[in-house]
Amino acid sequence: MNMPLNTSANISDPIEQARYNMIEQQIRPWNVLDADVLELLAVVHREDFVPPACRSMAFMDIEIPLLGTDAEDAVRLGHSMLQPRIEARILQDVKILPTDRVLEIGAGSGYMAALLAHRAQSVVSLEILPALAEMAQDNLQRAGVTNAHVRVSDGSRDAVPEGPFDVIVLSGSVAEVPKHLLSMLRDGGRLAAIVGQEPVMRFTLVRRTSERFEITSPWDTIAPRLVGFAEPSGFSF
């Protein structure tokens, strides 16, 4: 049985209290029970990856706007951080190994790349918006994360010479699983994406075995669209 990381009675720092509340009241109840993931959420300081004006929002169960846009525009344009519970559940379900080489599509503020980097061998994070790519790389450097690199690139179409990868994580939603990203998976590799249309999207995990792809969709959610990906009408392999 996984016990809480701490007890609120022992927390005097307001930031640490807010972090504790995020983990215990938002994330753990959302079936994130992996002790290593919960510990990592305490180690990687989310407040260091949000814009300074949004620091007070770092632990809230909301999508945090980036680049100075308001919340509604940020979600519409894909300029926002995912909710903490979604980030945590993705990290738990994709089961990163210390030997994994990871590709992330949509760096945002760099927070998810930092979480992935703490568990993986290396992370390449692609971000289509130069201002976000710069923000993410700066945040990673300040946090001392040396095994994650952010590059300005269109993840919906650009080649990624560092591939193939053991894990590919899409930090945002798409209408369908991008086939060109599946081709970048190693045998045994996993791709994690939030797939579908509002009002119902599903977290989708694809595992490659030789030329076969096993698909599971264990939970529903809604997330902002990744920039650049097409909106086809069907979904098939």
CORURBEL-V685851 format. One record per residue. N is the residue number from 1. RES is the residue in one small letter. SS is DSSP state (2 for helix, 1 for strand, 0 for the rest). OMEGA is omega in radians with two decimals (* if undefined). NEAR is the number of other ideal C-beta (glycine too) atoms within 8 Angstrom. Layout:
n:N res:RES ss:SS omega:OMEGA near:NEAR
n:N res:RES ss:SS omega:OMEGA near:NEAR
This chain:
n:1 res:m ss:0 omega:-3.13 near:2
n:2 res:n ss:0 omega:-3.14 near:6
n:3 res:m ss:0 omega:3.08 near:4
n:4 res:p ss:0 omega:-3.10 near:6
n:5 res:l ss:0 omega:-3.05 near:9
n:6 res:n ss:0 omega:3.02 near:7
n:7 res:t ss:0 omega:-3.06 near:6
n:8 res:s ss:2 omega:3.14 near:9
n:9 res:a ss:2 omega:-3.10 near:4
n:10 res:n ss:2 omega:-3.06 near:6
n:11 res:i ss:0 omega:3.13 near:10
n:12 res:s ss:0 omega:-3.14 near:5
n:13 res:d ss:0 omega:-3.12 near:6
n:14 res:p ss:2 omega:3.12 near:5
n:15 res:i ss:2 omega:3.14 near:7
n:16 res:e ss:2 omega:3.06 near:9
n:17 res:q ss:2 omega:3.13 near:11
n:18 res:a ss:2 omega:3.11 near:10
n:19 res:r ss:2 omega:3.09 near:13
n:20 res:y ss:2 omega:3.14 near:12
n:21 res:n ss:2 omega:3.11 near:11
n:22 res:m ss:2 omega:-3.09 near:14
n:23 res:i ss:2 omega:-3.01 near:13
n:24 res:e ss:2 omega:-3.05 near:11
n:25 res:q ss:2 omega:-3.14 near:7
n:26 res:q ss:2 omega:-2.90 near:13
n:27 res:i ss:2 omega:-3.14 near:14
n:28 res:r ss:2 omega:3.12 near:11
n:29 res:p ss:2 omega:3.13 near:6
n:30 res:w ss:2 omega:3.09 near:9
n:31 res:n ss:0 omega:2.97 near:6
n:32 res:v ss:0 omega:-3.00 near:12
n:33 res:l ss:0 omega:3.11 near:8
n:34 res:d ss:0 omega:-3.06 near:8
n:35 res:a ss:2 omega:-3.14 near:7
n:36 res:d ss:2 omega:3.11 near:7
n:37 res:v ss:2 omega:-3.14 near:11
n:38 res:l ss:2 omega:3.10 near:16
n:39 res:e ss:2 omega:3.14 near:9
n:40 res:l ss:2 omega:3.11 near:12
n:41 res:l ss:2 omega:3.06 near:15
n:42 res:a ss:2 omega:-3.08 near:8
n:43 res:v ss:2 omega:-3.12 near:7
n:44 res:v ss:0 omega:-3.00 near:10
n:45 res:h ss:0 omega:-3.08 near:8
n:46 res:r ss:2 omega:-3.11 near:13
n:47 res:e ss:2 omega:3.11 near:9
n:48 res:d ss:2 omega:-3.09 near:8
n:49 res:f ss:2 omega:3.09 near:13
n:50 res:v ss:0 omega:3.06 near:14
n:51 res:p ss:0 omega:-3.11 near:11
n:52 res:p ss:2 omega:-3.12 near:5
n:53 res:a ss:2 omega:-3.09 near:5
n:54 res:c ss:2 omega:-3.05 near:10
n:55 res:r ss:2 omega:-3.14 near:9
n:56 res:s ss:2 omega:-3.13 near:4
n:57 res:m ss:2 omega:-2.95 near:9
n:58 res:a ss:0 omega:-3.04 near:12
n:59 res:f ss:0 omega:3.14 near:10
n:60 res:m ss:0 omega:-3.14 near:6
n:61 res:d ss:0 omega:-3.09 near:7
n:62 res:i ss:0 omega:3.00 near:7
n:63 res:e ss:0 omega:-3.03 near:12
n:64 res:i ss:1 omega:-3.14 near:14
n:65 res:p ss:1 omega:3.11 near:15
n:66 res:l ss:0 omega:3.07 near:14
n:67 res:l ss:0 omega:3.05 near:11
n:68 res:g ss:0 omega:3.11 near:6
n:69 res:t ss:0 omega:3.07 near:10
n:70 res:d ss:0 omega:-2.99 near:6
n:71 res:a ss:2 omega:-3.10 near:10
n:72 res:e ss:2 omega:3.12 near:6
n:73 res:d ss:2 omega:-3.13 near:10
n:74 res:a ss:2 omega:3.13 near:16
n:75 res:v ss:2 omega:-3.12 near:11
n:76 res:r ss:2 omega:-3.08 near:7
n:77 res:l ss:2 omega:-3.12 near:8
n:78 res:g ss:0 omega:-3.12 near:11
n:79 res:h ss:0 omega:-3.07 near:11
n:80 res:s ss:1 omega:3.03 near:13
n:81 res:m ss:1 omega:3.05 near:12
n:82 res:l ss:0 omega:3.05 near:13
n:83 res:q ss:0 omega:-3.11 near:10
n:84 res:p ss:2 omega:-3.10 near:13
n:85 res:r ss:2 omega:3.10 near:11
n:86 res:i ss:2 omega:3.10 near:11
n:87 res:e ss:2 omega:-3.10 near:14
n:88 res:a ss:2 omega:-3.12 near:14
n:89 res:r ss:2 omega:3.07 near:14
n:90 res:i ss:2 omega:-3.12 near:12
n:91 res:l ss:2 omega:3.12 near:14
n:92 res:q ss:2 omega:-2.99 near:11
n:93 res:d ss:2 omega:-3.11 near:10
n:94 res:v ss:2 omega:3.00 near:11
n:95 res:k ss:0 omega:3.13 near:6
n:96 res:i ss:0 omega:3.07 near:10
n:97 res:l ss:0 omega:-3.12 near:8
n:98 res:p ss:0 omega:-3.14 near:6
n:99 res:t ss:0 omega:-3.03 near:6
n:100 res:d ss:0 omega:2.95 near:12
n:101 res:r ss:1 omega:-2.92 near:12
n:102 res:v ss:1 omega:2.97 near:16
n:103 res:l ss:1 omega:3.03 near:17
n:104 res:e ss:1 omega:3.05 near:16
n:105 res:i ss:1 omega:-3.12 near:14
n:106 res:g ss:0 omega:-3.05 near:15
n:107 res:a ss:0 omega:-3.08 near:16
n:108 res:g ss:0 omega:-3.13 near:14
n:109 res:s ss:0 omega:-3.11 near:14
n:110 res:g ss:0 omega:-3.07 near:19
n:111 res:y ss:2 omega:-3.14 near:14
n:112 res:m ss:2 omega:3.08 near:16
n:113 res:a ss:2 omega:3.11 near:16
n:114 res:a ss:2 omega:3.10 near:15
n:115 res:l ss:2 omega:3.14 near:13
n:116 res:l ss:2 omega:-3.07 near:16
n:117 res:a ss:2 omega:3.12 near:14
n:118 res:h ss:2 omega:-3.11 near:10
n:119 res:r ss:2 omega:-3.01 near:12
n:120 res:a ss:0 omega:3.03 near:16
n:121 res:q ss:0 omega:-3.12 near:7
n:122 res:s ss:1 omega:3.13 near:10
n:123 res:v ss:1 omega:2.93 near:13
n:124 res:v ss:1 omega:-3.11 near:14
n:125 res:s ss:1 omega:-3.13 near:17
n:126 res:l ss:1 omega:3.13 near:17
n:127 res:e ss:1 omega:-3.06 near:15
n:128 res:i ss:0 omega:-3.09 near:11
n:129 res:l ss:0 omega:-3.09 near:10
n:130 res:p ss:2 omega:-3.12 near:7
n:131 res:a ss:2 omega:3.09 near:7
n:132 res:l ss:2 omega:3.12 near:14
n:133 res:a ss:2 omega:3.13 near:13
n:134 res:e ss:2 omega:3.10 near:8
n:135 res:m ss:2 omega:-3.09 near:12
n:136 res:a ss:2 omega:-3.13 near:16
n:137 res:q ss:2 omega:3.10 near:12
n:138 res:d ss:2 omega:3.13 near:9
n:139 res:n ss:2 omega:3.13 near:14
n:140 res:l ss:2 omega:3.13 near:14
n:141 res:q ss:2 omega:3.13 near:8
n:142 res:r ss:2 omega:3.13 near:7
n:143 res:a ss:0 omega:3.12 near:12
n:144 res:g ss:0 omega:3.12 near:5
n:145 res:v ss:0 omega:-3.03 near:12
n:146 res:t ss:0 omega:-3.09 near:4
n:147 res:n ss:0 omega:3.04 near:8
n:148 res:a ss:1 omega:-3.12 near:15
n:149 res:h ss:1 omega:3.13 near:8
n:150 res:v ss:1 omega:3.13 near:14
n:151 res:r ss:1 omega:3.03 near:9
n:152 res:v ss:1 omega:-3.07 near:9
n:153 res:s ss:0 omega:3.08 near:9
n:154 res:d ss:0 omega:-3.09 near:8
n:155 res:g ss:0 omega:-3.14 near:14
n:156 res:s ss:0 omega:-3.06 near:11
n:157 res:r ss:0 omega:-3.01 near:6
n:158 res:d ss:0 omega:3.01 near:8
n:159 res:a ss:0 omega:3.13 near:3
n:160 res:v ss:0 omega:-3.01 near:11
n:161 res:p ss:0 omega:-3.13 near:4
n:162 res:e ss:0 omega:-3.09 near:7
n:163 res:g ss:0 omega:0.02 near:7
n:164 res:p ss:0 omega:-3.04 near:6
n:165 res:f ss:1 omega:3.05 near:16
n:166 res:d ss:1 omega:-3.11 near:13
n:167 res:v ss:1 omega:2.99 near:16
n:168 res:i ss:1 omega:-3.13 near:15
n:169 res:v ss:1 omega:3.05 near:15
n:170 res:l ss:1 omega:-3.09 near:16
n:171 res:s ss:1 omega:-3.10 near:12
n:172 res:g ss:1 omega:-3.07 near:13
n:173 res:s ss:1 omega:3.07 near:13
n:174 res:v ss:1 omega:-3.14 near:13
n:175 res:a ss:0 omega:3.12 near:10
n:176 res:e ss:0 omega:3.10 near:8
n:177 res:v ss:0 omega:-3.10 near:13
n:178 res:p ss:0 omega:-3.08 near:10
n:179 res:k ss:2 omega:-3.11 near:7
n:180 res:h ss:2 omega:3.07 near:7
n:181 res:l ss:2 omega:3.07 near:14
n:182 res:l ss:2 omega:-3.14 near:13
n:183 res:s ss:0 omega:3.12 near:6
n:184 res:m ss:0 omega:3.14 near:11
n:185 res:l ss:1 omega:2.95 near:15
n:186 res:r ss:1 omega:2.99 near:8
n:187 res:d ss:1 omega:-3.06 near:7
n:188 res:g ss:1 omega:-3.12 near:7
n:189 res:g ss:1 omega:-3.12 near:13
n:190 res:r ss:1 omega:3.02 near:13
n:191 res:l ss:1 omega:-3.14 near:15
n:192 res:a ss:1 omega:-3.13 near:14
n:193 res:a ss:1 omega:2.99 near:13
n:194 res:i ss:1 omega:-2.90 near:15
n:195 res:v ss:1 omega:3.01 near:14
n:196 res:g ss:1 omega:-3.10 near:9
n:197 res:q ss:1 omega:3.00 near:6
n:198 res:e ss:0 omega:0.23 near:6
n:199 res:p ss:0 omega:-3.10 near:4
n:200 res:v ss:1 omega:2.97 near:8
n:201 res:m ss:1 omega:-3.12 near:13
n:202 res:r ss:1 omega:2.96 near:11
n:203 res:f ss:1 omega:-3.06 near:16
n:204 res:t ss:1 omega:3.11 near:12
n:205 res:l ss:1 omega:-3.13 near:13
n:206 res:v ss:1 omega:3.09 near:14
n:207 res:r ss:1 omega:-3.14 near:10
n:208 res:r ss:1 omega:3.01 near:14
n:209 res:t ss:1 omega:-3.01 near:8
n:210 res:s ss:0 omega:3.14 near:5
n:211 res:e ss:0 omega:3.12 near:2
n:212 res:r ss:1 omega:-3.13 near:6
n:213 res:f ss:1 omega:3.10 near:9
n:214 res:e ss:1 omega:-3.03 near:7
n:215 res:i ss:1 omega:2.98 near:8
n:216 res:t ss:1 omega:3.14 near:7
n:217 res:s ss:1 omega:-2.94 near:9
n:218 res:p ss:1 omega:-3.11 near:6
n:219 res:w ss:1 omega:-3.12 near:8
n:220 res:d ss:1 omega:3.06 near:6
n:221 res:t ss:1 omega:3.00 near:9
n:222 res:i ss:0 omega:3.14 near:8
n:223 res:a ss:0 omega:3.09 near:11
n:224 res:p ss:0 omega:3.12 near:12
n:225 res:r ss:1 omega:2.91 near:9
n:226 res:l ss:0 omega:-3.12 near:15
n:227 res:v ss:0 omega:2.98 near:9
n:228 res:g ss:0 omega:-3.08 near:8
n:229 res:f ss:0 omega:-3.07 near:11
n:230 res:a ss:0 omega:3.12 near:5
n:231 res:e ss:0 omega:-3.14 near:4
n:232 res:p ss:0 omega:-3.06 near:7
n:233 res:s ss:0 omega:-3.08 near:2
n:234 res:g ss:0 omega:3.12 near:5
n:235 res:f ss:0 omega:3.14 near:7
n:236 res:s ss:0 omega:3.07 near:3
n:237 res:f ss:0 omega:* near:4
